[in-house]
Amino acid sequence: MNNSKGKILIVDDNANNIQLLGSILNAHNYYAEFATSGKDALERVENEDFDIILLDVMMP
């Protein structure tokens, strides 16, 4: 993450969406992590700082 533009959390239950968005962000020098559920996302933000969270609002 040393040379990245920012740290982004991707929250989505669809692995294809995570992979595509993560690849695009990494190619543009962003550091992207992911969570596959709201619970996982909440646990991550309690322990880590993110510059932005990209959230799929249509998750179960």
Secondary structure as UniProt FT lines:
FT   TURN            2..3
FT   STRAND          7..11
FT   HELIX           15..27
FT   TURN            28..29
FT   STRAND          31..35
FT   HELIX           38..47
FT   STRAND          52..55
FT   TURN            57..58
//
